[in-house]
Amino acid sequence: MNVALTSVLPGRRDARPFLLLLASYWIAAVIGLQWTVIPGAGTAVWPASGIGFAGLVLGGLRLWPAIFLGRFLAAVAVGSPQPWWADAWLASATTLGTLVPLIWIKRVGGVHPAMGRLRDAARLVLVGAAGGALLSGPLAMAGLWLAGAPLGQLARAGAAWCLGFGVGIVVVAPVILSWSRRRSWRLSKTAWAHLALCLAATATVSIVVFLQPAGGVLRTWHVLPVLIWPALAFSVRGASLSLLVVSAVALVSAMMGLGPLSEVPQTAAARLAFTQQFLAVTSVAMLVLASAVDERRAKSEIAKLEALRSAILDAALDCIVTISDDDRVVEWNGACERTFGYRREEAVGRALTELIVPPEHVEAHRRGMERFLATGQGPVIGRRLELEAIRADGRRFPVELAIHAIDVDGRPHFTAYLRDITDQKQARADALESEQRLRATYEHAFAGIAEVSPEGRFLRVNERFCGLVGYSRDELSSRTIWDISHPDDHVEERERFRRHMAGEIEVYTVGERYLHKNGQVVWVELAASRVVDDLGQPLYGIRVVHDVSQRRRWEQQQLLLINELNHRVKNTLATVQSIVAQTTRLSGSPAEIRARIEGRLLALSEAHNLLTRENWEGADLREIIERAIAPFRASGDHRIRVQGGSVRLSPRQAVALSMALHELGTNAVKYGALSGDAGWVEVLWTFAGPGGGTLALEWREAGGPRVAAPTSRGFGSRLLERGLAQDLEGEVELNFDPEGVVCRITAPITRETAPHGYDHLQAPALD
């Protein structure tokens, strides 16, 4: 019940428009009741009807009580002689004459305030003005008849009523309606000046035509040009204002008995009725003209906009399709034709689900439309989605979709914007794959990779770089490249980096020293490049580093080895030179001298072979002895006895001892214990100390010919007593006892075994 009353009666929100309509209607009604045929009713001047019509159009039909009260209070204000119920009857007739036609007009589409269409003018004139007059006039006359009005006056009163009611609507209502919107007042200064000129011309011509003495030369049609002018220039807005000016001047002329409208009628009431007829015809003609011009202008604008819309739609790179609330396609642009393979003529009028929606999504599409139509909300309206669509040939492809709902003539329509994203998805997939591949390469590269800002601060590093310098990613993010560089390299590297970021150096490769977190120096080979923006300004630098510390150690070791080799070759050549020089001084035939030299060189060679096998790190004493006496064991292994523990000798000691043993063995075979069948040789040694001590070695011959001390010292004696003692940094005692030669050797040994590799080597001085 409350809902029903709210829909037909004004509420609290309607207080302001209700009071405004009541006041304006009352004022206009009081003015109109000044020219009644029957006291209190039947006037040919009724501007209140136009105010009431416009008020209900703009404020709603529920404001109708304002019309009733305004008419009734106006009757009270002018002192109507009719009984109160008759005034109420007349007020009801006036209200029904306005309300009932508007109810019908609302049902068929209403009247637009701009009145820019012929149908708006037709509805206002035929239904609002004529229909309202024909409805309210008879009802009002019936009330007056019941109140006792003379029948002779009812006919004239009814005609005046209908004429005043209709003219009031066609003259006053268009002014209120066409100027009710804010946009109607948004005119440029030039347009306002133009409108003022039109109204001034209308007023001037109206005054000249209608206020001339009766029988003058000017006729009513002379005002038509100044009425047509604003109608063409400003449509209904200009025509309605001009008609209002003409109406005011014409009514004044009728009351004064001036102008062409006063030539035929003799009474004031007759002149007013005649004037109202003129105004009715003129107003209807001007309203129709203005509406027709406005409609044509609107159609022209619509045609231009349609052409522009079509051009935009056809030029759009995205597919644009509009469907009605029954899923029928009403718009299908050129991009749709190219993308989906359906021509516009084939697509328009068909259901969208028949064209591009995959079968498995058809039901969801229908449910979504039904939900929107029922609730005004949809799961996909206003959102961006990625879906799958179907082409005319049945191929499926991904699309990006956005749907917007619009209202067209009271029916919801849906406009969808679709874009084929096959290439974009493939590009995204390729980019993702490339990014993953690059990330995997970046993180698992054997080289350290760092990205640094133009100021040298670390932005991003991989795990290899972190492992190389010993810092975590978080620790490096707060450091610069100079924080991990060797202090001795800072000046040169800062200048090089500055030139690099300034573009003076595009790329560079250089060897650098980093400081590991633990303080250790790390040698790296650095390759630096940079990334710039469109303006050539550096964004960041890329530094790829390889740990070359091992290579640097190898290079240093190689240098040491080369120096060592050079030293050994010189020493060997010096030894050979000494052997040859000392041997050739001895007496004997060339063959004997040659044999001596070869034997001594072979001994030297055997020592070198042993040391080469041991990487010149040293040799075991037993193996040195075994190799040295091997050529002399032909007389029997039992004749040379070897006894002693494992002792490691340096390369220099090994060579010297090998040469000495060769000389001792040669002398024993030629002159000593091994020259006969009964002699023998003992080689004994002892070593005191686990990590270092004194080596005591003895060569003792026995059982051979008696030995006599030589009268002069030969090569072998000098080799033993001088060279061996010097090389061993010890002492050598050579005794020629009658029972056999005895050679005692004592030498300090600092290490039993030497470490493998070359770390123990120093860069020796050449001697």
TITOR-177859 format. One line per 4 residues: number of its first residue (from 1); their letters; for each residue x, y, z of C-alpha. Coordinates in steps of 0.1 Angstrom, whole numbers, plus 2048, in hexadecimal, padded with zeros to 3 digits. Layout:
% residues N
NUM) a) X:Y:Z  ...
% end
This chain:
% residues 767
1) mnva) 800:800:800  81C:818:809  82E:810:7E8  80E:817:7D5
5) ltsv) 809:838:7E6  82D:842:7E1  82A:83D:7BC  80B:853:7B8
9) lpgr) 80F:86D:7D3  82D:885:7D9  845:87C:7F4  85E:88F:809
13) rdar) 877:891:7ED  85C:8A1:7D7  856:8BE:7F0  86A:8D8:7DC
17) pfll) 85D:8D0:7B9  83A:8CD:7C7  83A:8EF:7D7  84A:8FF:7B8
21) llas) 830:8F0:7A2  814:8FA:7BA  81F:91E:7BC  825:923:797
25) ywia) 805:911:78E  7F1:927:7A7  800:947:799  7F9:93E:775
29) avig) 7D5:932:77E  7CE:953:790  7D9:966:771  7C4:950:75A
33) lqwt) 7A4:953:76F  7A4:979:767  794:971:745  779:958:74D
37) vipg) 759:954:739  747:946:757  753:955:779  76D:93D:786
41) agta) 770:928:766  772:928:740  790:93E:738  7A2:940:716
45) vwpa) 7C3:948:727  7CF:92B:73C  7F6:92A:73E  7F2:914:75D
49) sgig) 7EB:8F6:747  80E:8F8:737  81E:8FC:759  80B:8DD:767
53) fagl) 814:8C8:748  839:8D1:74A  83A:8CC:770  82D:8A9:76D
57) vlgg) 844:8A0:751  863:8AC:764  859:8A4:788  844:885:783
61) lrlw) 81F:87D:782  81D:87B:7A7  81E:8A1:7AA  7FA:8A3:79D
65) paif) 7EC:8AF:7BE  7FF:8D0:7B9  7E9:8D6:79A  7C9:8CF:7AD
69) lgrf) 7D3:8E5:7CA  7E0:901:7B4  7BF:902:7A0  7A9:900:7BF
73) laav) 7BD:91B:7D2  7BD:932:7B4  797:930:7B3  796:939:7D7
77) avgs) 7AF:956:7D1  79A:966:7B6  77A:962:7CA  769:949:7B3
81) pqpw) 743:94A:7B7  740:925:7B1  73A:90E:7CE  759:8FE:7DD
85) wada) 750:8DC:7D0  74D:8EB:7AD  76F:8FB:7B0  77C:8D9:7BC
89) wlas) 76B:8C9:79E  77C:8E2:786  79D:8DC:797  798:8B6:792
93) attl) 790:8BB:76E  7AF:8D0:769  7C4:8B6:77A  7B6:899:767
97) gtlv) 7BA:8AC:746  7DF:8AF:74E  7E6:88D:75F  7D3:874:748
101) pliw) 7E3:87F:727  805:87D:738  7FF:85A:745  7F8:84F:721
105) ikrv) 816:863:714  82D:852:72E  821:830:722  829:837:6FE
109) ggvh) 84C:845:704  847:867:715  851:88A:70B  876:893:70B
113) pamg) 87C:8B5:71A  891:8C0:6FC  873:8B9:6E6  88C:8B2:6CA
117) rlrd) 876:899:6B8  855:89C:6A5  845:882:6BA  84C:896:6D9
121) aarl) 83B:8B4:6CA  81E:89E:6BE  819:88F:6E0  819:8B1:6F0
125) vlvg) 801:8C1:6D7  7E9:8A4:6CF  7E8:891:6F1  7F3:8AB:70B
129) aagg) 7E2:8CA:6FC  7C5:8BE:6E7  7BE:89E:6FC  7C1:8B0:71D
133) alls) 7AA:8CC:711  790:8B4:703  791:8A0:724  791:8BC:73D
137) gpla) 779:8D4:72A  75A:8BD:72B  761:8B3:74F  763:8D7:75A
141) magl) 743:8E1:747  731:8C4:758  73B:8D1:77A  730:8F4:771
145) wlag) 70F:8E7:764  70A:8D5:785  712:8F5:797  6F6:907:784
149) aplg) 709:91A:769  6F3:925:74C  6F3:90E:72F  6F8:92A:717
153) qlar) 719:933:726  726:90F:728  72D:90C:703  742:92C:702
157) agaa) 752:923:723  75B:900:717  76A:90E:6F7  77E:927:70A
161) wclg) 789:90C:723  796:8F4:709  7A7:910:6F5  7B8:91F:713
165) fgvg) 7C2:8FC:721  7D2:8F1:6FF  7E3:912:6F7  7F1:913:71A
169) ivvv) 802:8F2:715  810:8F9:6F2  81D:91B:6FB  829:918:71F
173) apvi) 833:8F3:723  84E:8F3:707  85F:911:717  862:8FF:739
177) lsws) 86B:8DD:72A  885:8E9:711  897:8FF:72A  895:8E7:748
181) rrrs) 8B6:8D6:741  8D7:8E5:74C  8E7:8DE:72A  8CC:8F4:71A
185) wrls) 8DC:912:72B  8FF:909:71F  901:922:703  91F:936:6F7
189) ktaw) 91E:95B:6FA  919:95E:6D5  8FB:946:6D7  8EC:95A:6F4
193) ahla) 8F0:97A:6E0  8E0:969:6C2  8C2:95D:6D7  8BE:980:6E6
197) lcla) 8BD:98F:6C3  8A3:976:6B8  88D:97E:6D6  892:9A3:6D1
201) atat) 888:9A0:6AD  86A:98B:6B6  85F:9A5:6D0  864:9C2:6B9
205) vsiv) 851:9B2:69C  835:9A6:6B3  830:9C9:6C2  82F:9D9:6A0
209) vflq) 817:9BF:692  7FF:9BA:6B0  7FF:9DC:6C0  7F8:9EF:6A0
213) pagg) 7D5:9FE:69D  7BB:9E7:690  7B9:9E7:66A  7DF:9ED:666
217) vlrt) 7F3:9DF:649  806:9C5:65C  7F7:9A2:660  7FD:986:678
221) whvl) 812:972:660  82C:98E:661  838:97F:682  83F:95D:673
225) pvli) 862:966:667  86E:970:689  85E:950:698  86F:93A:67E
229) wpal) 891:94A:684  895:93E:6A8  884:91D:6A0  89F:915:686
233) afsv) 8BB:923:69B  8B3:916:6BE  898:8FB:6B7  87D:8F8:6D1
237) rgas) 88F:90E:6EA  890:92C:6D3  86D:925:6C5  85C:922:6E7
241) lsll) 86B:943:6F4  861:955:6D4  83E:947:6D6  83C:952:6FB
245) vvsa) 845:976:6F0  82D:976:6D3  811:968:6EA  816:983:704
249) valv) 815:99F:6EB  7F7:98F:6D9  7E3:98C:6F9  7EB:9B0:702
253) samm) 7DF:9BB:6DF  7BF:9A6:6E3  7B7:9B7:704  7BE:9D9:6F6
257) glgp) 7AB:9D3:6D6  7CA:9DA:6C0  7DA:9C8:6A3  7CD:9B1:688
261) lsev) 7BE:998:6A1  7A5:9B3:6AD  796:9BB:68C  77A:9A1:68C
265) pqta) 770:999:6B0  75D:9B5:6C2  761:9AA:6E7  780:9A5:6FC
269) aarl) 777:980:702  772:97B:6DD  793:98B:6D5  7A4:976:6EF
273) aftq) 795:956:6E0  79F:961:6BD  7C3:969:6C9  7C5:947:6DA
277) qfla) 7BB:936:6BA  7D7:949:6A8  7F0:93F:6C3  7E5:91B:6C3
281) vtsv) 7EA:918:69D  80B:92B:69D  819:919:6BC  811:8F7:6AD
285) amlv) 821:900:68C  840:90E:69C  844:8F1:6B4  840:8D8:698
289) lasa) 859:8EC:683  872:8EF:69F  86F:8CA:6A8  872:8C0:684
293) vder) 891:8D5:67F  8A0:8C8:6A0  898:8A4:696  8A8:8A9:674
297) raks) 8C6:8B9:683  8C8:89D:69D  8C5:883:681  8E0:894:66E
301) eiak) 8F6:894:68D  8ED:870:693  8F6:867:670  917:878:674
305) leal) 91D:867:695  912:846:686  92A:84B:669  945:854:682
309) rsai) 93C:836:698  93D:81F:67A  95F:82D:670  96C:829:693
313) ldaa) 95E:806:696  96C:7FC:675  98E:80B:67C  98F:7FC:69F
317) ldci) 9AA:7E2:6A3  995:7D0:6BD  976:7BC:6B6  956:7CF:6C1
321) vtis) 936:7BB:6C2  915:7C6:6D2  8F9:7AE:6DA  8D5:7B4:6E6
325) dddr) 8C5:7A6:705  8BB:787:6F1  8DF:780:6E7  8DA:78C:6C3
329) vvew) 8F7:79F:6B3  8EE:7C3:6A9  912:7D0:6A3  92F:7BE:693
333) ngac) 94D:7D3:688  968:7CD:66E  981:7BF:687  967:7A4:690
337) ertf) 964:79B:66B  98A:797:668  98E:785:689  970:76D:68A
341) gyrr) 96A:769:665  946:773:664  93A:790:64E  925:7AA:65F
345) eeav) 906:79F:64B  90B:77C:657  910:785:67C  8F5:79F:682
349) gral) 8D5:790:68F  8E5:76F:699  8EB:763:6BD  90E:769:6C9
353) teli) 90F:746:6D7  90B:739:6B3  929:74D:6A7  947:74F:6BF
357) vppe) 93E:740:6E1  94D:71C:6E6  932:702:6ED  93E:6FB:710
361) hvea) 939:721:719  917:726:70A  904:71D:729  919:734:73F
365) hrrg) 914:750:726  8EE:74C:728  8EE:74A:74E  903:76A:750
369) merf) 8EA:77D:739  8CC:770:74D  8DC:77B:76D  8E3:79E:760
373) latg) 8C0:7A2:752  8B2:797:774  8C9:7AA:78C  8DC:7C4:777
377) qgpv) 8FD:7B3:780  912:79A:76D  932:787:775  945:794:757
381) igrr) 937:7B8:752  953:7D2:754  96F:7B8:759  98C:7AE:742
385) lele) 98C:789:73B  9A0:771:726  98A:757:716  989:740:6F8
389) aira) 975:748:6D8  96D:736:6B8  973:742:694  95C:73A:677
393) dgrr) 973:71E:66C  970:70E:68F  993:717:69B  996:722:6BF
397) fpve) 9AC:73E:6CB  9B0:753:6EB  9A0:775:6EE  9A0:791:707
401) laih) 97C:79C:70F  96C:7BA:71F  946:7BE:721  932:7DE:729
405) aidv) 90C:7E0:72D  8F9:7FD:71C  8D4:806:71B  8C5:80C:6F8
409) dgrp) 8A1:817:6F8  89A:807:71A  8AA:7E6:710  8CC:7DA:71D
413) hfta) 8E6:7D3:703  909:7C6:707  928:7D3:6F5  946:7BC:6F5
417) ylrd) 96A:7C5:6EC  97E:7A8:6E1  9A3:7A5:6D7  9B5:787:6C9
421) itdq) 9D2:781:6E1  9E1:763:6D0  A01:775:6C8  A02:786:6EA
425) kqar) 9FE:765:6FC  A18:755:6E7  A2F:773:6ED  A28:770:712
429) adal) A30:74B:711  A50:752:6FE  A59:76E:715  A52:758:733
433) eseq) A67:73C:725  A83:754:71B  A82:763:73E  A83:741:74F
437) rlra) A9F:737:738  AB2:757:73F  AAC:754:764  AB8:730:764
441) tyeh) AD6:73B:750  ADC:759:766  AD9:745:786  AED:726:77B
445) afag) B07:737:765  B2B:72D:76D  B33:752:76C  B2A:76B:786
449) iaev) B11:785:779  B09:7A6:78A  AF3:7C3:780  AFE:7E5:78E
453) speg) AEF:808:78E  B00:825:77D  B0E:82E:79F  B1E:80B:7A3
457) rflr) B05:7FC:7BC  AFC:7D8:7B8  AD8:7D3:7AC  AD7:7AE:7A4
461) vner) AF0:791:7A6  AEF:76C:7A0  AF9:750:7B7  B1B:74B:7A6
465) fcgl) B24:76F:7AD  B1A:76C:7D1  B2F:74D:7D5  B4D:75E:7C4
469) vgys) B4E:77B:7DD  B3F:76A:7FB  B22:783:800  AFD:77B:7FF
473) rdel) AE5:78E:7E7  AD8:7A3:804  AFB:7AC:80F  B05:7B6:7EB
477) ssrt) AE6:7CB:7E6  AF4:7E4:7FF  B16:7E5:7F0  B28:7F3:7D2
481) iwdi) B40:7E3:7BA  B5D:7F5:7CC  B54:7E6:7ED  B5F:7C4:7E0
485) shpd) B7C:7D0:7CA  BA1:7CF:7D5  BAA:7F2:7E2  BC8:7F4:7CA
489) dhve) BAF:7F2:7AD  B96:80C:7B8  BA3:82B:7A6  BA7:81A:785
493) erer) B86:808:787  B72:827:791  B7F:83A:773  B79:81C:75C
497) frrh) B55:818:76A  B4E:83E:766  B59:83E:742  B44:81E:73C
501) mage) B24:82D:74A  B2B:84E:737  B2B:83A:717  B50:841:710
505) ievy) B56:81C:712  B3B:804:705  B49:7E4:713  B6A:7DA:724
509) tvge) B7B:7BB:731  B95:7BD:74C  BA5:7A8:767  B9C:7B3:78A
513) rylh) BA1:7A8:7AE  B83:7A4:7C5  B85:7A0:7EB  B72:782:7F7
517) kngq) B5E:787:817  B78:772:829  B93:78A:81D  BA2:774:802
521) vvwv) BAB:783:7E1  B97:776:7C4  BA4:77C:7A1  B88:781:787
525) elaa) B85:788:762  B6B:7A3:75F  B56:7AB:73F  B41:7CB:743
529) srvv) B24:7D7:72E  B06:7EF:734  AE1:7F3:72C  AD4:815:721
533) ddlg) AB2:825:71C  AA4:834:6FD  AB7:854:704  AD8:842:708
537) qply) AD9:847:72E  AE6:829:741  ACD:814:754  AE5:7FB:763
541) girv) B06:7E9:75C  B0B:7C4:757  B2B:7B5:765  B34:791:75D
545) vhdv) B51:783:771  B65:762:76F  B79:756:78C  B9D:753:77E
549) sqrr) BAE:74E:79F  BB8:72A:797  BC5:735:775  BD9:751:785
553) rweq) BE8:737:79D  BF0:720:77F  C00:73D:76D  C15:745:78B
557) qqll) C1E:720:78F  C26:71F:76A  C3E:73C:76E  C4E:72B:78B
561) line) C52:70B:777  C61:71D:75A  C7A:72E:771  C81:70C:782
565) lnhr) C86:6FC:760  C9D:717:755  CB0:713:775  CB2:6ED:772
569) vknt) CBC:6EE:74D  CD8:706:755  CE3:6F0:772  CE1:6D1:75D
573) latv) CF5:6E1:741  D0F:6ED:75B  D11:6CA:769  D15:6BB:746
577) qsiv) D2F:6D5:73E  D42:6CC:75E  D40:6A7:757  D4E:6AB:735
581) aqtt) D68:6C3:73F  D74:6AE:75D  D73:68D:749  D87:69A:72C
585) rlsg) DA3:6A5:743  DA9:681:74C  DC1:66B:738  DB4:651:721
589) spae) DA9:64A:6FE  D8C:65C:6EF  D77:63D:6F1  D7E:63A:716
593) irar) D77:65F:71C  D57:65B:708  D4C:63D:71C  D52:650:73C
597) iegr) D3E:66E:731  D21:658:725  D20:645:746  D20:665:75A
601) llal) D05:675:744  CF0:655:747  CF2:658:76C  CE7:67C:76A
605) seah) CCB:671:753  CBF:656:76A  CBD:66F:786  CAA:687:771
609) nllt) C92:66B:766  C8A:663:78A  C84:687:793  C6F:68C:774
613) renw) C59:66F:77E  C55:680:7A0  C4D:6A1:790  C6E:6AE:79C
617) egad) C61:6AF:7BF  C7D:699:7CC  C85:673:7CD  C89:657:7E6
621) lrei) CAD:64F:7F0  CA9:629:7EB  C9C:62D:7C8  CB9:645:7C0
625) iera) CD2:62C:7CC  CC1:60F:7BA  CC1:621:799  CE4:62D:79E
629) iapf) CF3:60A:7A5  CDD:5F8:78D  CF8:5F7:771  D11:5E8:789
633) rasg) CFB:5CA:795  D06:5B5:778  D20:5A6:78F  D03:599:7A5
637) dhri) CE9:5A9:7BA  CF8:59A:7DA  D18:5AE:7D5  D07:5CF:7DA
641) rvqg) CF4:5D2:7FB  CDC:5EF:800  CCE:5F6:823  CBB:614:831
645) gsvr) C9A:625:837  C85:63C:821  C93:65E:81D  C86:679:805
649) lspr) CA0:68E:7F4  C9D:6AF:7E1  CA3:6AF:7BB  CC5:6BF:7C0
653) qava) CCF:6A5:7DA  CC2:689:7C5  CD6:693:7A6  CF6:699:7BA
657) lsma) CF3:677:7CD  CEB:664:7AD  D0A:672:79C  D1F:66A:7BA
661) lhel) D13:646:7BC  D1A:642:797  D3E:64D:79C  D42:636:7BA
665) gtna) D33:618:7A7  D49:61F:789  D68:620:79E  D5E:600:7B0
669) vkyg) D59:5ED:78F  D7A:5FA:781  D91:5FA:79F  D7E:5F0:7BE
673) alsg) D69:5D4:7CE  D55:5CD:7AF  D74:5C9:798  D78:5A5:7A3
677) dagw) D61:589:7AC  D65:589:7D2  D5E:5AD:7DB  D3E:5BE:7E6
681) vevl) D2F:5E0:7EE  D19:5EC:80A  D03:60B:808  CF6:613:82A
685) wtfa) CE4:632:837  CD1:63F:855  CBB:65D:85B  CB3:66D:87C
689) gpgg) C94:682:881  C6F:67D:874  C6B:69F:864  C8F:6A9:85F
693) gtla) CB2:69E:86A  CD4:691:85D  CD9:677:843  CF8:661:848
697) lewr) D00:64B:829  D1E:635:826  D2D:623:807  D44:607:811
701) eagg) D57:5F0:7FB  D67:5CF:807  D77:5AF:7F9  D86:5BF:7DB
705) prva) DAA:5C7:7D2  DBE:5DA:7EB  DB9:5FF:7E7  DD4:619:7E5
709) apts) DCD:63E:7E8  DCF:650:7C7  DEB:668:7C1  DD3:682:7B1
713) rgfg) DAE:68A:7B3  D99:683:794  D76:68E:78A  D65:674:7A0
717) srll) D78:67E:7BF  D71:6A3:7B9  D4C:69B:7B2  D49:689:7D3
721) ergl) D5D:69F:7EA  D53:6C1:7DC  D34:6C0:7C5  D21:6A7:7DA
725) aqdl) D29:6B8:7FB  D1E:6D9:7EC  CFD:6CC:7DD  CF5:6B9:7FD
729) egev) CFF:6D6:812  D10:6BC:828  D32:6A9:82B  D42:68E:816
733) elnf) D5F:679:822  D71:663:808  D8A:64A:817  D9F:632:803
737) dpeg) DA4:616:81D  DB9:5F8:812  D9B:5E1:817  D85:5F7:801
741) vvcr) D78:61A:7F9  D62:629:814  D4C:648:80C  D39:658:829
745) itap) D1F:672:822  D0C:687:83C  CF2:6A1:831  CD6:6B4:842
749) itre) CB3:6AA:835  C97:6C3:83E  C79:6AE:832  C74:68A:82C
753) taph) C5A:690:812  C52:6AF:7FD  C2E:6B9:7F6  C1F:6B3:7D4
757) gydh) C19:6CF:7BC  C2D:6EF:7B9  C21:703:7D6  C43:6FF:7E7
761) lqap) C56:70D:7CA  C63:731:7CB  C6F:745:7AD  C94:73B:7B0
765) ald) CB1:750:7A7  CC7:742:78B  CE9:736:796
% end
